[in-house]
Amino acid sequence: MKPFALARRIACMLVLLLLLLPGALSGKERLAGTPPPGSTERREILDALRKEIFRLHRLDVVFVVGFLKAQDGWAWAETLPQSPDGRSRYEGVSALLRKSGGRWRVAELACSEPDNPECLDSPDYFRKLNMRFPALPVSVLPPGSATGGTGK
């Protein structure tokens, strides 16, 4: 094969790869990521969590976000709620959220009681969470979880 023909063939393959790669990562194949501050997705996720906190505790809160990842309509959030003026701080809240019908909703608010085998501190919590929600992409879960999330 002539050098020019080989270079042309390689160039065609590279162009084809560049054209196909974005489509391979779209839709259901989107990678887990942290929605940036100010983004619509982040606001919608945190608003759903805020609504649940208000429903349960009648508290208006803003969140200091320690961890947030979303992928394919699933999100895991670890937050420190506080009053809007920052004077009152509350116990940390971790939650699994699911987007359905175009809206984010809390699928599960993680229990944080120490020594409770059904709560967040249990070594089996994330494995059991994944059993309850088999479609949950483990990549949205925090690093070190039993099912192996991957970084922030």
N, C-alpha and C positions, 0 to 999 in steps of 0.2 A: 504494500500500500504506500502511495506517495505521501510525503510529509504534509503537503497541503490538504489532501483528502482526509488525513487523520485529524489535523487541526480543525478542519471544517466539521467533521463528525463530532468531535469533542465540544465545539462551540454550540452545535445544534442541541446536543444533550444538555448542556448547561442552561440554554435558553428554555428548553422544555421543562427542566427541573424548576427553574425560577417561576415559570408560569403555573405549574401544578402545586408547588409548595404552599402558597397562601390558601388555596382551596382545601388542602389537606388539613389545615389548622383551623378551619372555620366551623361554625355550628357546633355539633356534638363533640368535635375533636379539639375545641378550644382549650388551651392550657390554663391551669389554675393561676390566678393572680390576685394581687391586692388592689382593689379599686382605689384609685388615687383620691386624696382629699378634694372635695368640691365636685366630684363626679356624680352623675345622676345615679349610677348603680350603688355607690357607697351611701348616698343620702337615702335611697329607697330601702336598702338593707337596714340601716340604723333607724330609720323611721318605723319600720316594722317591729324592731326590737323595742324601741321607745314606747310604741303603742301597747305592747305586751306588758312592759314594766308598769305603765300607767294602769292598765286593766287589773293587774295583780295587786299593786301597792298604792295606787292613787298618787304617784310621784311624777312630777315633770322633771325629766333629766336630760342632760347632755352626756356624751360618752367620751372618755379618754380611751382610745382604741389601742390595745396592746397587740392584737393579732386579728387579721381579717383576710380571708381568702375566699374567692368565689370561682365557680366553674360550672357550666352547664345547668344553671338554675339552682345550684346548691351553694351555701355559704356557711362558714364557721366563723364566729366572732367571739373574741375574748375582750371584755371591756371593763372599765371602772366608771360606773355611773356617778354623776355628781349633779348638784343643783345647778341651774343655769348661771347663778352668780358665783359658783365655785366654792361657796362657804360650807356646804354640806356634802360629804362624800359617803358613798354607800358601798356595800359589799360587792365584790366583783361579780360580773355576770358573764357566763359563757353560754352560747346558744348555737344550735343548728337551725338554719333557715332554708326555706324552699320557695322557689318562685313558681307559681302556678296561676294560670289565668291572667298572666301579665302582672301579678302582684306578689311581692315578697311577704311571707308569713313565717312565724316561728314554728318550726316543726318539733323542736324539743328544747326546753330550757334546762340546761345541765344542773343537776343537783350538786350542791357543794358541801354537804354535811360530811365532816370527817368520819372515818371508820364505817361509812355506810357502803356496802358492797355494790349498790346500784348507782353510786355517785361518781363524780369526776375524778376523785382521788383513787378510785379502784383501778388496779392494773388491767382489769378486763373491760373498763368502761367503753373505750373506743371500739374494741372488737364487738361488744354487744350492740353498740350504736350502729355499726356497719351491718350487723345481722338484722336489726330492726328496719334499717333503710338500705337495702342491698344495692340500690342504684346510686348511692352516695359515692362520689369520686374521693378516694382516700387522699388525694393530693390537696384537698381543701383543709384537711385536718392539720393540727399543729405538729411541728417536728417533735419526735420523741413519743408520739402517741403510739399505742400498740399496733395500729394499722399502718404506721409509717408515713406521715405527712412529710413534706419537703420544704423546709425553710419558709421565711416570710416573704 
